[in-house]
Amino acid sequence: LHRIKASGLKLQLCTNETQATREDFVRKLRAMGFDVSVAEVTAPAPAACALLKERGLRPHLLVHHDLMPEFAEIDKTNPNCVVLGDAAENFTYANLNKAFQLLIGMEKPVLISLGKGRYYKETDGLKLDVGAYMKALEYACDIQAEVVGKPAKRFFESALAELGVPPEQAIMIGDDIVSDVGGAQQCGMRALQVRTGKYRPSDENHPEVKPDAYVNNLAEAVDIILQQL
Amino acid sequence: LHRIKASGLKLQLCTNETQATREDFVRKLRAMGFDVSVAEVTAPAPAACALLKERGLRPHLLVHHDLMPEFAEIDKTNPNCVVLGDAAENFTYANLNKAFQLLIGMEKPVLISLGKGRYYKETDGLKLDVGAYMKALEYACDIQAEVVGKPAKRFFESALAELGVPPEQAIMIGDDIVSDVGGAQQCGMRALQVRTGKYRPSDENHPEVKPDAYVNNLAEAVDIILQQL
């Protein structure tokens, strides 16, 4: 990151983190030595807020407690949609039924999901991610959720807008073949897949998505990009 | 029911009830004045037990507490499949993650679902049914559940086996166009839809299922059947 910034290139972090505010996320990164500001982070919750405002939607929130502050400015009275995030311990039987009851009671149920991940790893084991609960509500209400966050095209577009850069001048670096590489390429960006994190060797035979190049790690990605300046 | 039995016809009740044992179910019906025995009830839990035994499967149970006794005889050590029922209050975040972790840890995950209902009504409002949780686990594990209970063909076949009657000599009476009418017809039975309970006028334009006849209520169904003896 230091080297990217020192070179004068612009940078935007796109995360599907929905268990914490951007402020918390940036605090963690800074503690790890990364020089990042809140404005340099594109995340699903603020993207959802933009969508809610644009369409005059008032959400019922089924999200993680620590994410609530991102929705502080949003009118949540008399809800006409449900916003679903990785609510973790808030995924109780009562809360799921409540979200369902609100949706099924709407003339045209609107479910906005802050991602569609299947599962993720925590220190105490694998956990069902927001996508699984999204599917439960979709099936019960016979609807399709609107997914905010990667790999949604709109999500990458808002990151590009933040940078003020057209897609053909941007490069995405990520570890997830579908969410990162697929999403960025759909937007017209070039995409590097790093062979770390979520990367699996089987990704290289993915039936639909092919990155523009592979790199062994983030440092190598930066080397390649800086060489081409 | 009295009139059916008095006529010498055989009768089998097919229910998707998975919040109680057959014993409890029969007790409720008897309290309401219906003369029914446990042997006259076909239900998903015993159907699942037959399937588990047949295939040497040892289940992890995510079911309603009151249904547990139906699985008393089944070996549940070192589970190699998950059986999912309408667990109601047992649908906690921890229990869902536990079921998911077991499935994802299996070489070939086996999920047996005691139904695929979307939702049902309780005195305090609509509740998500087992089908919604089934979809969540299916998505997270990228698998298809095996559904026991209506409208599974095997479920109606086991009811017919209990009666000792071939499908063309049996008539199904039910209120659910897909689960009851569709399931029974797939088995080669004729099917009457009663215009009570779950029946909706829109059922009469169902794109796939057409009952052999409609009746206004159960008494009328019995009239018609007894007339034709």
Interface residues (C-beta under 8 A of the other chain):
Chain A: A88 E89 F91 T92 Y93 L96 N97 F100 Q101 I104 R118 Y119 G125 L126 K127 L128 D129 G131 A132 Y133 K135 A136 L137 E138 Y139 A140 C141 D142
Chain B: A88 E89 F91 T92 Y93 L96 N97 F100 Q101 I104 R118 Y119 G125 L126 K127 L128 D129 G131 A132 Y133 K135 A136 L137 E138 Y139 A140 C141 D142
